[in-house]
Amino acid sequence: MADPEEEELLLRSVALQNAQSILVARQRAEQELLRTKEALEARTAELARSLAMMRATLESTTDGILVVDRDGHVTDFNEKLLLLWQLPREALAPMQHQVVLDRIAQRFEDPGRFLERVQEIQRTAPRESYDLLELADGRAFERFSKLQTVDDRDVGRVWTLRDITERRRAEVALQDETRVLELLNRTGSAIASTLDVQTLLQSITDAATQLSGAEFGAFFYNMQGEAGDAFQLCILSGAPREAFEPLGHPRATDLFGPTFRGEAPIRSDDVLLDPRYGRMAPHNGMPAGHLPVRSYLAVPVTSRAGEAIGGLFFGHSQRAVFTERTERLILGVAAQASVAIDNARLYEHVKRAADERARLLDGERASRAELERVSLMKDEFLATLSHELRTPLNSILGWSELLLEGGQDAELRQGLETIARNARAQAKLIDDLLDMNRIISGKVRLDVQRTDLTAVVDAAVDSVRPSVEAKEIRLRKIIDPLAGPVAGDPNRLQQVVWNLLSNAVKFTPRGGTIDVLLERVSSHIEITVNDSGVGISPEFLPQMFQRFRQADSSTTRRFGGLGLGLSIVKQLVELHGGTIHAESPGAGQGSTFVVCLPLQVVREAPDREHPTSAKAAPAPRGEIALAGIKVLVVEDEADARELMRHVLARSKAEVITASSAIEGFELLRTERPDVVVSDIGMPQKDGYQFMREVRSLPPSEGGRVPAIALTAFARSEDRTKAMLAGYQVHLAKPIEPRELAATIRSLAGRTGDVLERRE
């Protein structure tokens, strides 16, 4: 059994231990509670600091912020929100979001639309939203909202409101400026893109009306008709023409007159209140039926020279639409328009001048074509006349020459010589006509080469010697041995000297004298022909070289001719760069003709012949032998054909004749002649076609046979056509029988044989 004291002592000891444990535990609990309190106080202070920072942040932003919970209760907002919405603080005291929305909605012109959008966001609960709000007072806000979540749970929404009014105004201003610049650019392009006045005026009016913002615009343009009458052209934009037609053109009132006179622009915010408007009969105020106008703007358009071209007028039914800026813009358009209109006017003037010039050119071309047609008809007539005259002359001269070679008595011989001489004179007249026609039409072509004038003068003297001897005229020829060569056409120069000598023989009486002098004088050569003939009166001397002029043109004149010879001589001399003049002491005292040709240094070159003629060396007197040469003669004229057959037969040629080109072609293929002599003007098929067909044959069938074109077509172009057709030689009718025979012999490649003349 335990001792009671020990037991009590034990119990006290246990109780003491328990008390100590409790005390320790209490102390520990108190310490833990103190630490927890301190931590709570620290966190509370931190939270307070965070809330203060958050509040400071909310209040420092320029955006208005509103926070609502899931039930739509307002949980927070900042002062900027109240300022933006212009709400007193107590408006948010109920802390009801819907109440706030209702009050805010009144700031819009369409409150219902604003509320519908908010309800849509609350209903669909998008994570984010954005809206552009335009208030009735002109302000503009951007509104953002974002869903607020905690542990992936939606707890509310944060709304942010940003005032962008100034930015929107700047954007609108920038857009307006961009629009204006684009309009100005399009206006400049439109104005510069056309030179047609009507199109240009419409482009100016349309562009200016759009640029000004007017409801309608008009351009009254001052015009002047071709007859010099002045009138106005009205160009409209934005309004039908029928709206203005009953009213007529604006009158020179105080409101319209300054514009038409090219003075300063006029701008009125309200024409109905403007004392300058509607104060002149018959209208007192706005005319009946006029388009409604309150705002008015008028700008003159003047040229660079200060001339009032017209005026631009704009109207709008609202007040104060046009500003000072609008006026400046339209002034710029008017300046561009004036330059463009000046250019268009200048273009129209140039175009009219060009059209007039084109009309004149067309008229001139038509006149030239008519002249060319008439000239061609004249050339064709002369060619036909030459052909018709030369053809019978060929037979006359040919037979005369043949008969003269016989042994006729003196009287018959004199008659034959007269026939031959007159035939040659007739041929000379034809040549003069053709030469003058070539000279007038500019168709003379010179074969310029180194030319010895001594030979030219000798040949001309020899050609007139029979006539000189017949009239018993004393002919003296004086040649300067120092006379050098000239650059010229020897045939044409011989024609000049021959013409002067022929005239001298013609006008010198029997037993008179003729002197021919060739000499070098300084840097030129002079050919002087002096005679003791009938002389030239002082009155006629200046007219000597005019066409168709004769000293005596009466029906009783002593000397014949057409009056062309000296005119041809003058033209040919001038074509060679020379001059000619005539001198005479008077009637009955003779005359002197002096030709001056420039002396030129000419490069030495071998002698050459004219490419379109065959020249044989002078043959001894008698018939040229053609024995062994077969000649095909193609000639449709029976007389000419018979003459050539007789001439060639006398020269011992073997002659084959054809009366047409068709017959000649067949004979050429069967007879194989050595030389062909063909006429050109023939029925059915002419000489050109005939020769082209011949040249198309192979050489073995006669395609290369030598050919002579013996024709009454004697123009230079006829000679060219003959050469191109394939002829080697072109001879003009009438022709001397010996010349024809010599040419045939030359083409056949024979030389030397001459038959003695049969007396």
C-alpha positions in Angstrom: 0.0 0.0 0.0 1.5 3.3 -1.1 2.3 6.1 1.2 -0.4 8.8 1.0 2.2 11.6 1.2 4.1 10.2 -1.7 0.9 9.9 -3.6 0.0 13.5 -2.9 3.5 14.6 -3.7 3.3 12.6 -6.9 -0.1 14.2 -7.8 1.3 17.7 -7.1 4.3 17.0 -9.2 2.1 15.8 -12.1 -0.2 18.8 -11.7 2.8 21.1 -11.6 4.1 19.5 -14.8 0.7 19.8 -16.4 0.4 23.5 -15.4 3.9 24.2 -16.8 2.9 22.4 -20.0 -0.2 24.4 -20.3 1.7 27.6 -19.5 4.2 26.8 -22.2 1.4 25.9 -24.7 -0.4 29.1 -23.8 2.8 31.1 -24.3 3.4 29.4 -27.6 -0.2 30.1 -28.6 0.1 33.7 -27.6 3.3 34.0 -29.6 1.7 32.4 -32.6 -1.3 34.6 -32.3 1.0 37.7 -32.1 2.8 36.5 -35.2 -0.4 36.0 -37.0 -1.7 39.4 -36.0 1.5 41.0 -37.1 1.3 39.2 -40.5 -2.3 40.2 -40.9 -1.6 43.7 -40.1 1.3 43.7 -42.6 -0.9 42.1 -45.3 -3.6 44.6 -44.5 -1.2 47.5 -44.9 0.1 45.9 -48.1 -3.4 45.5 -49.4 -4.2 49.1 -48.5 -1.1 50.2 -50.3 -2.1 48.1 -53.3 -5.6 49.5 -53.3 -4.2 53.0 -53.0 -1.8 52.3 -55.9 -4.7 50.8 -57.9 -6.9 53.8 -57.2 -4.0 56.1 -58.0 -3.5 54.2 -61.3 -7.2 54.4 -62.1 -7.3 58.1 -61.5 -4.1 58.8 -63.3 -5.2 57.3 -66.6 -6.8 59.5 -69.3 -9.4 56.8 -69.9 -12.6 56.4 -68.0 -12.9 53.1 -66.3 -16.0 51.3 -65.0 -16.0 47.9 -63.2 -19.2 45.8 -62.8 -19.8 42.4 -61.3 -21.7 39.5 -62.9 -25.0 40.9 -61.7 -24.4 44.3 -63.3 -23.6 46.1 -60.0 -21.0 48.9 -60.2 -18.0 47.8 -58.2 -15.6 50.6 -59.1 -15.0 53.6 -61.4 -12.7 56.5 -61.7 -13.2 60.2 -61.8 -12.4 60.4 -65.5 -15.4 58.3 -66.2 -17.6 60.8 -64.5 -15.9 63.6 -66.4 -16.3 62.0 -69.8 -20.0 61.1 -69.2 -20.5 64.4 -67.4 -22.1 62.6 -64.4 -22.2 63.7 -60.8 -20.6 61.3 -58.3 -24.0 60.6 -56.7 -25.3 59.2 -60.0 -23.2 56.1 -59.3 -24.2 55.9 -55.6 -26.9 53.2 -56.2 -24.1 51.2 -57.7 -26.5 49.9 -60.3 -25.0 49.4 -63.8 -28.4 49.7 -65.6 -29.3 53.0 -63.9 -25.9 54.3 -65.1 -26.5 53.0 -68.6 -29.9 54.6 -68.8 -28.5 58.0 -67.9 -25.5 57.7 -70.3 -27.8 56.6 -73.1 -29.4 60.0 -73.1 -26.1 61.5 -74.4 -26.8 59.8 -77.8 -29.1 60.8 -80.7 -30.3 57.2 -80.7 -30.3 55.9 -77.0 -32.0 52.7 -77.9 -29.2 51.6 -80.2 -26.6 52.3 -77.5 -28.5 50.2 -75.0 -29.0 47.4 -77.5 -25.3 47.1 -78.0 -24.5 47.0 -74.3 -27.2 44.3 -73.8 -25.8 42.3 -76.7 -22.3 42.3 -75.0 -23.8 41.3 -71.6 -25.8 38.5 -73.3 -23.1 37.0 -75.5 -20.3 37.7 -73.0 -17.4 38.0 -75.5 -14.0 38.1 -73.9 -13.4 41.5 -75.5 -15.4 44.2 -77.4 -14.8 47.4 -79.2 -17.1 50.2 -80.2 -16.8 53.7 -81.6 -19.3 56.0 -79.9 -20.4 59.3 -81.5 -22.3 61.5 -79.0 -25.0 64.0 -79.9 -22.7 66.9 -78.8 -20.1 66.0 -81.4 -17.7 64.2 -79.1 -16.4 60.7 -80.0 -15.3 57.9 -77.7 -13.7 54.6 -78.1 -15.2 52.0 -75.8 -13.4 48.8 -74.8 -14.6 46.0 -72.5 -12.9 42.9 -71.2 -14.3 39.9 -69.3 -12.9 39.7 -65.7 -12.2 36.2 -64.5 -10.9 34.6 -61.2 -9.8 31.0 -61.3 -11.4 30.7 -64.7 -14.7 32.0 -63.4 -16.4 35.1 -64.8 -16.7 37.6 -62.0 -17.6 40.8 -63.9 -16.5 43.1 -66.8 -14.2 46.1 -67.0 -15.3 48.9 -69.4 -12.8 51.5 -70.7 -13.8 54.8 -72.3 -11.3 56.9 -74.3 -12.0 60.4 -75.6 -10.8 60.5 -79.3 -12.7 63.7 -80.2 -9.6 65.7 -81.2 -8.1 62.7 -83.0 -11.3 62.2 -84.9 -11.4 65.8 -85.9 -7.8 65.6 -87.1 -8.6 62.5 -89.0 -11.7 64.1 -90.6 -9.6 67.2 -91.4 -6.9 65.0 -92.9 -9.5 63.0 -94.9 -11.0 66.2 -96.1 -7.6 67.6 -97.1 -6.8 64.3 -98.9 -10.1 64.5 -100.7 -9.4 68.1 -101.7 -5.9 67.2 -102.9 -7.3 64.3 -104.9 -10.0 66.5 -106.3 -7.4 69.1 -107.2 -5.2 66.5 -108.8 -8.1 65.1 -110.8 -9.1 68.6 -111.7 -5.6 69.4 -113.0 -5.5 66.2 -114.9 -9.0 66.7 -116.4 -8.1 70.2 -117.4 -4.8 69.2 -118.9 -6.2 66.2 -120.7 -8.2 68.0 -123.4 -7.8 70.9 -125.8 -11.5 70.8 -126.8 -13.1 74.0 -125.3 -16.6 72.4 -124.7 -15.1 69.3 -123.0 -12.7 71.5 -121.1 -15.4 73.8 -119.8 -17.5 70.8 -118.6 -14.6 69.3 -116.8 -13.8 72.5 -115.1 -17.4 73.0 -114.0 -17.8 69.4 -112.7 -14.5 69.5 -110.8 -15.1 72.9 -109.2 -18.6 72.0 -108.2 -17.5 68.9 -106.4 -14.5 70.6 -104.9 -16.6 73.4 -103.4 -19.2 71.1 -102.0 -21.9 73.0 -103.8 -25.2 71.3 -104.8 -24.9 72.8 -108.3 -22.5 74.9 -110.3 -22.4 76.8 -113.5 -19.7 78.3 -115.8 -20.8 81.2 -117.9 -18.2 81.4 -120.7 -17.8 84.4 -123.0 -17.5 83.4 -126.6 -17.2 85.0 -130.0 -18.5 83.5 -133.1 -16.7 83.3 -136.5 -18.8 86.2 -137.6 -17.5 88.3 -134.7 -20.8 88.2 -132.7 -20.4 87.8 -128.9 -22.5 85.4 -126.8 -22.4 83.4 -123.5 -22.2 79.7 -123.2 -23.7 78.2 -120.0 -22.1 74.9 -118.7 -24.0 73.3 -115.8 -23.1 70.7 -113.2 -25.4 69.1 -110.6 -28.6 70.6 -112.0 -30.6 69.9 -115.1 -30.5 72.6 -117.9 -34.3 72.8 -117.7 -34.0 74.3 -114.2 -32.3 77.4 -115.6 -33.7 77.8 -119.1 -36.8 79.8 -118.1 -34.6 82.2 -116.1 -32.2 83.3 -118.8 -28.6 84.4 -118.1 -27.7 86.2 -114.9 -27.9 90.0 -115.3 -25.1 92.5 -114.4 -26.5 93.1 -110.9 -24.4 94.0 -107.8 -24.1 90.3 -107.0 -23.4 89.0 -110.5 -21.8 91.9 -112.3 -18.4 92.0 -110.6 -17.8 88.4 -111.6 -18.6 89.0 -115.3 -16.3 92.0 -115.2 -13.4 89.9 -113.9 -13.3 91.6 -110.5 -12.9 90.0 -107.0 -14.8 86.8 -105.9 -18.1 87.2 -104.1 -19.2 84.9 -101.3 -22.5 85.2 -99.4 -23.6 83.0 -96.5 -27.2 83.7 -97.2 -28.3 85.4 -100.4 -31.8 85.8 -99.1 -30.5 88.2 -96.5 -27.9 89.8 -98.9 -28.9 93.3 -99.9 -27.1 92.9 -103.3 -29.5 90.1 -104.3 -33.1 90.4 -105.8 -33.3 94.1 -105.9 -33.7 94.6 -109.6 -36.9 94.3 -111.6 -38.5 92.1 -112.8 -37.4 89.9 -109.8 -37.7 90.9 -106.2 -36.0 88.2 -104.3 -35.7 84.6 -105.6 -37.4 84.1 -109.0 -40.3 81.6 -109.1 -39.0 78.1 -110.0 -35.4 78.8 -109.1 -33.5 76.1 -107.3 -33.3 76.8 -103.6 -30.2 78.8 -102.8 -28.9 80.2 -99.5 -25.1 79.9 -99.8 -23.6 81.6 -102.9 -20.0 81.7 -104.3 -18.9 83.4 -107.5 -15.3 83.5 -108.9 -14.2 85.2 -112.1 -12.0 83.5 -114.7 -9.6 85.8 -116.5 -7.0 85.1 -119.2 -3.3 85.7 -118.8 -3.9 88.9 -120.7 -6.5 90.1 -118.2 -9.5 89.4 -120.4 -12.7 88.3 -118.5 -13.3 84.8 -119.9 -16.3 84.2 -117.8 -17.3 83.2 -114.2 -17.8 80.2 -112.0 -21.0 80.3 -109.9 -22.0 77.9 -107.1 -25.1 77.4 -104.9 -26.3 75.4 -101.9 -29.6 75.2 -100.1 -28.0 75.4 -96.7 -26.5 78.5 -95.1 -22.8 79.3 -94.7 -21.6 76.2 -96.7 -18.8 78.1 -98.5 -15.8 79.2 -96.4 -12.8 81.3 -97.0 -10.9 78.1 -97.7 -13.5 77.1 -100.3 -13.0 80.4 -102.0 -9.2 80.0 -102.1 -9.6 76.5 -103.6 -11.9 77.7 -106.3 -9.6 80.6 -107.1 -6.9 78.1 -107.7 -9.1 76.1 -110.0 -10.0 79.3 -111.8 -6.3 80.1 -112.3 -5.7 76.6 -113.8 -8.8 77.0 -115.9 -7.7 80.3 -117.4 -4.4 78.8 -118.5 -6.1 75.7 -119.9 -8.7 77.8 -121.7 -6.0 80.0 -123.2 -4.2 76.9 -124.4 -7.4 75.4 -125.8 -8.2 78.7 -127.6 -4.7 78.8 -129.0 -5.1 75.2 -130.1 -8.4 76.0 -131.7 -6.9 79.0 -133.5 -3.9 76.9 -134.7 -6.3 74.1 -135.7 -8.5 76.4 -137.6 -5.4 77.8 -139.3 -4.2 74.3 -140.0 -7.6 73.3 -141.4 -7.6 76.5 -143.5 -4.1 75.6 -144.7 -5.2 72.0 -145.4 -8.2 73.4 -147.3 -5.9 75.7 -149.3 -3.5 72.8 -149.8 -6.3 70.6 -151.0 -7.4 73.3 -153.3 -3.9 73.8 -154.5 -3.5 70.0 -154.9 -6.7 69.9 -156.8 -5.6 72.8 -159.0 -2.2 71.2 -159.5 -3.9 67.9 -160.4 -6.1 69.7 -162.9 -3.1 71.5 -164.3 -1.2 68.3 -164.5 -4.2 66.7 -166.2 -4.4 69.6 -168.6 -0.6 69.4 -169.1 -0.8 65.6 -169.7 -3.6 66.2 -172.2 -1.5 68.8 -173.9 1.5 66.4 -173.9 -0.6 63.7 -175.3 -2.1 66.0 -177.9 1.4 67.2 -178.9 2.6 63.6 -179.1 -0.4 62.7 -181.2 0.1 65.8 -183.3 3.8 64.9 -183.7 2.9 61.4 -184.6 0.3 62.3 -187.2 2.5 65.0 -188.8 5.8 63.0 -188.7 4.3 59.9 -190.3 3.4 61.5 -193.6 6.5 63.6 -193.5 8.6 60.5 -193.2 7.2 59.3 -196.5 7.5 62.7 -198.2 11.1 63.2 -197.1 12.1 59.6 -197.7 10.8 59.5 -201.2 12.2 62.9 -202.0 15.7 61.8 -201.0 15.4 58.6 -203.0 14.2 60.5 -206.1 16.9 63.1 -205.7 19.5 60.3 -206.0 18.2 59.5 -209.5 19.0 61.3 -212.7 16.1 63.8 -213.0 16.3 67.0 -215.0 17.0 70.3 -213.4 13.3 71.4 -213.0 12.2 68.1 -211.4 15.3 68.1 -209.2 14.5 71.6 -208.0 10.9 70.5 -207.2 12.2 67.5 -205.2 14.6 69.7 -203.3 11.8 72.1 -202.5 9.7 69.2 -201.2 12.5 67.9 -199.1 13.4 71.3 -197.7 9.8 72.0 -196.7 9.5 68.6 -195.2 12.5 69.3 -193.0 11.2 72.7 -192.1 7.9 71.1 -191.1 9.8 68.6 -189.0 11.8 71.4 -187.4 8.5 73.2 -186.4 7.3 70.0 -184.7 10.7 69.6 -182.9 10.4 73.3 -181.7 6.9 72.7 -180.4 8.0 69.6 -178.5 11.1 71.3 -177.2 9.2 74.3 -175.9 6.7 72.0 -174.2 9.5 70.1 -172.5 11.2 73.4 -171.4 7.9 74.8 -170.0 7.1 71.6 -168.1 10.6 71.2 -166.8 11.2 67.9 -168.5 14.4 68.8 -170.4 17.3 66.5 -169.4 20.8 67.4 -170.3 23.5 64.8 -171.0 26.3 66.9 -169.5 29.8 65.9 -170.5 33.1 67.4 -171.6 32.2 69.3 -174.8 34.5 70.8 -177.4 32.6 73.8 -178.8 34.8 73.9 -181.9 33.3 70.6 -183.0 29.8 71.8 -182.0 30.2 75.0 -184.2 31.7 73.0 -187.1 28.7 70.6 -187.1 26.2 73.4 -187.0 27.9 75.3 -189.8 28.1 72.1 -191.9 24.3 71.5 -191.4 23.4 75.0 -192.8 26.0 75.1 -195.6 23.6 73.9 -198.3 21.2 76.7 -197.5 24.0 79.2 -197.3 25.3 78.2 -200.7 21.7 78.2 -202.2 21.4 81.9 -201.2 25.0 82.8 -202.2 25.7 84.0 -198.7 29.3 84.5 -197.6 29.8 82.5 -194.4 33.0 83.1 -192.3 34.0 81.0 -189.3 36.6 82.2 -186.8 37.7 79.8 -184.1 39.9 80.8 -181.1 42.5 78.0 -180.6 42.6 78.8 -176.9 38.8 78.2 -176.4 38.7 75.5 -173.9 36.0 72.8 -173.3 32.8 73.4 -171.4 30.5 71.1 -169.4 27.4 70.7 -171.5 25.1 68.6 -173.6 26.8 68.6 -177.1 23.5 67.9 -178.9 21.7 70.7 -177.2 24.6 73.2 -177.7 24.7 72.2 -181.4 20.9 72.9 -181.5 21.6 76.4 -180.1 24.2 77.3 -182.7 22.2 75.7 -185.5 19.1 77.7 -184.5 21.1 81.0 -184.5 22.7 80.2 -187.9 19.3 79.1 -189.4 17.8 82.4 -188.3 20.8 84.3 -189.8 20.4 82.5 -193.1 16.6 83.0 -193.1 16.8 86.8 -192.5 20.0 87.5 -194.6 19.3 88.5 -198.2 21.0 86.8 -201.2 24.6 87.8 -201.4 24.9 88.8 -197.7 27.4 87.8 -195.1 27.3 85.8 -191.9 30.2 85.6 -189.4 30.5 82.9 -186.7 33.1 83.6 -183.9 34.1 81.3 -181.1 36.5 82.9 -178.6 37.5 82.8 -175.0 36.8 85.9 -173.0 38.1 85.9 -169.4 36.5 83.0 -167.6 33.8 82.2 -170.3 33.4 81.2 -173.9 31.5 83.4 -176.3 29.8 82.2 -179.5 28.9 85.2 -181.7 26.7 85.0 -184.8 26.6 88.2 -186.8 24.7 88.8 -190.0 24.0 91.6 -192.5 20.3 90.8 -192.7 17.1 92.7 -192.1 18.1 93.7 -188.5 15.9 94.3 -185.5 13.9 97.4 -184.6 14.7 98.9 -181.1 11.0 98.4 -180.1 11.2 94.6 -180.8 14.7 94.0 -179.4 13.6 93.5 -175.7 11.0 90.9 -176.9 13.3 88.9 -179.0 13.4 85.8 -176.8 9.7 85.7 -175.8 7.6 82.7 -177.0 5.5 83.1 -180.1 6.8 86.7 -180.6 7.7 87.8 -184.2 8.8 91.2 -185.5 6.1 90.9 -188.2 3.1 88.8 -187.2 0.7 90.2 -189.9 -0.8 88.2 -192.7 1.6 89.9 -195.1 4.8 88.9 -193.3 7.7 87.9 -195.4 9.1 85.2 -193.0 7.3 82.2 -191.6 7.7 80.3 -188.4 6.1 80.0 -184.9 8.4 82.4 -183.1 9.7 79.6 -180.8 13.3 79.1 -181.9 15.0 82.0 -180.0 12.9 81.3 -176.9 14.2 77.7 -177.0 17.7 78.9 -177.5 17.5 81.2 -174.5 16.1 78.4 -172.3 18.8 75.9 -173.3 21.6 78.4 -172.8 20.3 79.2 -169.3 20.1 75.5 -168.5 23.8 75.4 -169.2 24.4 78.3 -166.8 25.0 80.8 -169.6 23.4 83.9 -171.0 22.4 85.2 -174.5 21.7 88.7 -175.8 20.9 90.3 -179.1 22.2 93.5 -180.6 21.1 95.5 -183.7 21.7 99.1 -184.9 18.2 99.0 -186.3 16.0 97.7 -189.2 18.1 96.9 -192.3 21.4 97.0 -190.5 21.9 93.4 -189.5 22.0 91.8 -186.1 24.3 90.1 -183.6 23.6 87.3 -181.2 26.1 86.5 -178.4 26.0 83.3 -176.3 28.2 83.3 -173.1 28.9 79.9 -171.5 31.0 79.4 -168.3 34.4 77.9 -168.9 34.8 75.0 -166.5 37.6 72.7 -165.6 36.3 69.4 -166.7 37.9 66.0 -165.9 39.2 64.3 -168.9 37.0 61.3 -169.9 36.7 59.2 -173.0 34.2 60.3 -175.6 30.7 58.9 -175.2 27.6 58.7 -177.2 24.1 59.5 -176.1 22.7 56.2 -174.7 19.5 56.4 -176.7 20.8 57.1 -180.2 23.2 55.3 -182.6 25.7 57.5 -184.4 27.7 56.3 -187.3 30.9 57.8 -188.5 30.3 60.1 -191.5 30.0 57.8 -194.5 31.2 58.5 -198.0 28.6 59.8 -200.4 26.6 56.9 -201.8 24.3 54.2 -200.5 25.3 52.2 -197.5 25.6 48.5 -198.3 23.4 46.1 -196.3 24.0 43.0 -198.3 23.6 39.8 -196.3 21.6 41.6 -193.6 18.0 40.4 -193.1 15.8 43.2 -191.8 12.2 42.7 -190.4 10.2 45.9 -190.8 7.0 46.1 -188.6 4.9 49.1 -189.7 1.1 49.5 -189.9 1.2 52.5 -192.3 1.4 51.1 -195.9 3.2 54.2 -197.3 5.9 54.1 -194.6 6.2 50.4 -194.9 6.7 50.5 -198.6 9.2 53.4 -198.3 11.4 51.4 -195.8 11.2 48.3 -198.0 12.4 50.3 -201.0 15.1 52.2 -199.1 16.5 49.0 -197.6 16.2 47.0 -200.8 18.2 49.6 -202.6 20.9 49.1 -200.0 20.9 45.3 -200.9 19.3 44.3 -197.6 16.9 41.3 -197.4 13.7 42.9 -196.3 10.7 41.2 -194.6 7.6 43.4 -193.9 4.8 43.0 -191.4 1.7 45.2 -191.2 1.1 44.5 -187.4 2.9 43.5 -184.3 1.1 40.1 -184.3 2.3 39.3 -187.8 5.8 40.7 -187.0 6.1 38.4 -184.0 5.3 35.3 -186.1 7.7 36.4 -188.8 10.5 37.0 -186.3 10.2 33.4 -185.0 10.1 31.9 -188.5 12.5 34.2 -190.5 15.0 34.9 -187.7 16.1 38.4 -189.0 19.4 40.1 -188.1 17.8 43.5 -187.2 14.2 44.5 -186.4 12.8 48.0 -187.3 9.4 48.6 -185.7 6.9 51.3 -185.4 5.5 52.1 -182.0 1.9 53.3 -182.6 0.1 50.4 -184.0 -3.5 49.0 -183.6 -4.3 46.0 -181.4 -0.7 45.7 -180.1 1.8 48.5 -180.0 5.6 48.4 -180.5 6.3 48.3 -176.8 4.2 45.2 -176.2 5.7 43.7 -179.4 9.3 44.2 -178.2 8.5 42.9 -174.6 7.2 39.7 -176.1 10.3 39.4 -178.3 12.6 39.9 -175.3 10.7 37.1 -173.5 11.8 34.6 -176.1 15.0 32.5 -175.6 18.0 33.6 -177.6 17.7 30.6 -179.8 14.3 31.9 -181.0 15.4 35.5 -181.6 14.9 36.9 -178.1 18.2 39.0 -178.4 17.8 40.3 -181.9 18.9 44.0 -182.3 15.9 46.3 -182.6 15.3 49.9 -183.7 12.2 51.9 -182.7 11.4 54.0 -185.7 8.4 56.1 -184.6 6.7 59.4 -184.8 6.5 59.5 -181.0 9.7 61.6 -180.5 9.5 62.9 -176.9 12.2 62.1 -174.4 9.8 60.0 -172.4 8.9 58.1 -175.5 12.6 57.4 -176.0 12.9 56.2 -172.4 9.9 53.9 -172.8 11.4 52.4 -176.0 14.7 51.7 -174.2 12.9 50.1 -171.3 10.8 47.9 -173.6 14.0 46.4 -175.1 14.9 48.5 -178.1 18.6 49.4 -178.6 18.0 52.5 -180.7 15.1 55.1 -180.9 14.8 57.0 -184.2 12.3 59.8 -184.7 10.4 60.2 -188.0 11.0 61.7 -190.5 14.4 60.1 -190.9 17.0 60.3 -193.7 17.3 57.0 -195.6 21.1 57.0 -195.2 20.8 57.5 -191.4 18.4 54.5 -191.1 20.7 52.3 -193.2 23.8 53.4 -191.2 22.0 52.6 -187.9 20.9 49.1 -189.2 24.5 48.4 -190.3 25.9 49.5 -187.0 23.5 47.2 -185.0 24.2 44.3 -187.4 27.9 44.7 -186.7 29.0 45.6 -190.2 31.3 48.5 -191.2 32.9 50.0 -194.4 30.9 48.9 -197.4 29.3 51.7 -199.5 27.6 51.3 -202.8 28.2 53.8 -205.5 25.3 56.2 -206.1 23.4 55.4 -209.1 23.0 58.5 -211.3 
